[in-house]
């Protein structure tokens, strides 16, 4: 965390997600009570949000509601979100960061629309070709940073090198790891393995500012072994890894519940093992890792899982707070200020 004495503001899209606006407001209340130095701008439909927004006096001045007429739904196409719906809660929340009224934005809404709006409105930071979507996952050593998770299906070796630098900086400044180890996803750990893009990316990283922290190639089963703190991959691979990991965690927890319900002796064993199982359940609870992190934009933008609950959304808000407190945008801008973007901006 950064200096808790410095007040700042987080913009929140109240209408995004499967259970909005109820869980959004519940999660916001949890976080607002925990962080007295953070203010919130809440955007949404007045008739749906206002009846739920009963706040204690201690929060009334720190949570400001701004009514919006338009809503981006799960069915809204990114192109429609960009060209139309100017008063949508998602767009207005992002604009709060663009205009300096907030230092970060969080939404659980339509992923495609959020990605497109965030990239166009906040714009990619100079020196970075493409922003990357990152997230945290459990590992034997605590947490591992994964990127890219779907923003860039195809990546060049230069993209992967830039992702590695951004991931290393996130681990260092936000997770406070003094010397994070960086791994590059491959089909094997030997130097001869992989395609030309991955091999060239490895050479670029070895000659970059983070060369001393580059572990080398890693494989899929290394993600949760704790060998490295950051794992770099293209967005196609990353999205498959993310969804598969969430499924495995849910299956593990569900299988344990079914096993302990299978017989009377198994149920008795459950009571004996309850403290250990509670600890394991907490460790594998994917809600603790909720929050996709946009790295490389001119502002903090967090994408919450659309199907999360209040606990999970609160974690996404806390992630935004940690990134603002750690001055992540400023650190990235300083690192990449001397580098020029080599890719053309696509006009949508």
N, C-alpha and C positions, 0 to 999 in steps of 0.2 A: 504494500500500500504506500501511497505517497503521503504528503502532508495533510492530515485530517483537519487542519485548521482552515484550509482553503476551501471555501464553498464553491460548488459548481452545480450544473443542472443537467439532468437526463430527460430526454424526450421519449415518451412512451406511446405506442400505437395501441389504443384500447380495443380496437375492433379486429385485430389479427388473431387467428388461431381457432381451433375447433370449439373451444368453450369460452370464447370471448363474449362479452367483456368481463364476465364474473371472475374467472381465474386471474385475469390480468390485474384487476383491481385488488384481489386478495393478495397476490404476490407483491404488488406495489406497497400495500400497507405493511407487509412483513419487513420489507427492505427499508421503507421510510422510517420505521421505528428503530432499526438497527444503526442507521447512518444519519445522525442529526445534522451533518454538514452538507447533505445532498438535497437539492430541490428537484421537483419533478414537474414537467409539462405533460399533461394527459390529453390526448386527442381522440375524439370519438363522437358517436351519435348521441345527442343530448337526451333523447327520450329513453335510451337504453342505459346510458352511463349514470346519469344524475340520480336515479332511484337507488343505485348501488353505492354511491359515493358518500356514505356517512363517515366522516372523519372525526377523530378526537381533536380537541382544540390545539393540541401540540403539533398537529400535522396540517391544519387548515391553511396556514400561510405558506407551507412548503410544497403543497400539491395544488397546482393551478390547472383547472379544466378548461380546454378550448374546444367548443363544439365544431363538428365537421359534418357536412351534408352528405358527402360521398363515402362509400366503403368499397375497398378492393376485396373481393371474395376469392375463395379457392379456385373458382372457375375463370376469373378474370385473366385474360392473356396479357403478358408483359407489354406488348405493343399498345393495348388498350389502356393499361395503367399509365403508360408514358404520354400518350397523345391526348387522353381524356381524363376524366375524374380529377380535375385540378384541386378540389377541396377534399380529397380523400384523407383519412386519418393517417395513413402511411406516408403519403407525400408530404403532408404538413409537418409531421414529426421529423422527417429527414430535413426539410427546409429549415427547421429550427436550428439544426446544427450548421447548415450552410450559412445561415444569416447570423450565427454567433449567439443566438439566444439559448442554446444548449450546447454541451460539449460532447454528448453522446446520444445515440438513439437505439431503442430496442423494439423489435416487432416480432410477433409469432405468426405473421400473416403469410400470404402467398409467396413462396420462395423465389420463383422466377421474377415476379413483379418487384419484389424487394431488392433483388440483386440488380435488376435493370435500373430502377429508380436511384438506388444508392450510388451506382457507378456513374450515372449521367449527372445527377445533382451534386454529389460530393466531388466527383472527378478523381481520376487516378493521380497519385502523387508524382511530381516530376522525378525522373530517374527510374521509375518503376514501370515496366511494360504492361503488366497485368496484375490487378489485385488478386489475392488468394484467399480462399475460405479455409479457416483453420478451426480446430476444436481440440478439446482435451479428452483423453481416454485413460482408464486405469491401467497401471502397470505394477510389476512387483516392487518397484522403487517409488511408487506414489502415483505420478501422472506423467503422461507422454503427450507431446504436442503433435498433431497430425495435420498436414496440409500438402496439397490442395484437396478439398473434399467435394469438388463438383463444379466449381466456378469455371475451370479451364479443362475441358475434356482432352484437348490435345495441347501439349506443351513443348516448347523448344528447350534446348539445353540452357540457354540464357534465362528462361523463365524459371527453371528448376533451381538455378544458382541464386536468383533473386528470392525465391521462396525460402531457400535455406538461410539466407541472411536475415529475412524477416522473422522466420521461425526462431532463429538463435536469439534475436533481440527480444522477442516476446518472452522466451523462456528466461532470459537474463533480467529483464526489467519488470515483468509482471509476476513471474513465478519465483523470482529472486534466486535463480541458480547461478552461482558465480562463473562457472565454466561448463555450460551445457554441451553435451555430446550430440552431434548431428549425424543422422543416418540417411542414406538414399535408398529407397525401395528398389529391389531388383529381383530377378529370378534366381539369384545365387550370390554368394559373397565373394567369389573369385573375380579378379579383374577382367577376365576374358568373357564373363557372362554378361548378358543384356544386349539391348540394341544400341545403335550408334548414338542416339540422343542421350541415353542414360550414361554411357561411357564418357561422352564429351562433357556432360554436366558434372561428373565426378572430377574431371580435370579442371574445369572452371572453378569448382569449389575449393580444390586443393591450391589454387592460385589466388584465392579471394582473401578478404579481410578475416574470414573465419576458418582459415586453413588449419589452425592449431586445434580446432574443435571438431573437425571432420573425422568421424569414426570410420566411414567407408560404406560399403553396400550392406544392406540388411534384407532379410526375407520376411514374409508375412508372419511367421511364427515368432519373430523377434519383437513384435509390437508390444506385447505385454510382458516380455521377459525382463525389461528394465535395462537392456544393453545400452540404449541411447535415450536422450530426453526429447529429441525432435526427429520426426521421420518425414521425409520429403517424397512426394509422388505426384503424378499427374492427376487431374480431377476425376477421370474415369475410374482409375484404380482406387483413389481415395474415397469416392462415393460408395463403391462396392464394399470396401473395408469398413466404413462407418456403419452402413446398414446391416452388414453381416455381424459386426460386433454387438450392435444393439440387440439383434435377434438372439445371439448366443447368450448374452446376459439374461435376457428375459426367459429363455428356455431353461437355463441353469436354475434360476429361482423357482420357476414353475415345477420343474422336475423334482426339486427338493421338497416342495409342498406336497406333491402327489405321493412321494416315497414315504413321508412321515404319516400320511393318512391311510397307508395301505394295510395296516394291522394295528392291533392294540399295543403290541410290543414296540412297534415303530412309533406310535403316538407317545408312549412312555419315554422312548429315547429322545423324542422331540423336547420334552420338558427338561430333560437332563442337559441337552445340548442347546437350549434356548439362548443363553447369553452369547455363545459362539456364533449361532446362526443369525442372531440380530446384527452382530458385527459384520458378518459376511454379506448379509443382505444390504447393509448400508454401503459396503465397499463396492458392490456390484450394481447399485441403484443408478441407472443411466440418467436419472433426473439430476444427479450431482454433476454431470458433465454436459448439461444442457447449455447450448449457446454456441452458435457458429460465429466465428470472429472474422470480420473483414479486415485483412491486413493490406495496406497499400493505398487506402483512400485518404482524402483530406478530411478526416474526421473519424470518430469511433462509431462503428455500426455493428450491432450484435443481432443475429438471427436466432430467435428461440424456436424450438421444435413446436410445430402447430398443435400437436396432440398432448402437450405437457399439462401439468396441473400447476397449482399456485406455488408449490415448493420448487418445481423446475423453473418456472418463470422467474421466481425470486433469484435463483442462481444466475440466470441470464442477466438480470439487472445488476447483481453483484459483480459479475464479470466486466460489465461496462464501467462500473464504478472503479474497479481495480485498474482498468486500462487508462481511464482519465487520470486517476490519482498517480499512476506511474509515468504520466506524460509520454505515452507510447507514440502518439502521432509526432510529437516534437523530436523524439529520438530517431524515428524512421526518416523524417524529413532531413535531419542533419546528416544521417548516414548516406542517403541517396542524393543529396543536393549536388554533388559533383558529377553525377551520372546522368546521361541523357536517355530518354526513352527512344527505343529503336523501332517501335511499332506504331502504325498510324491509328488514330482514333476512329472508330467506326461510328458513323452518324446513323442514329435510329430514327 
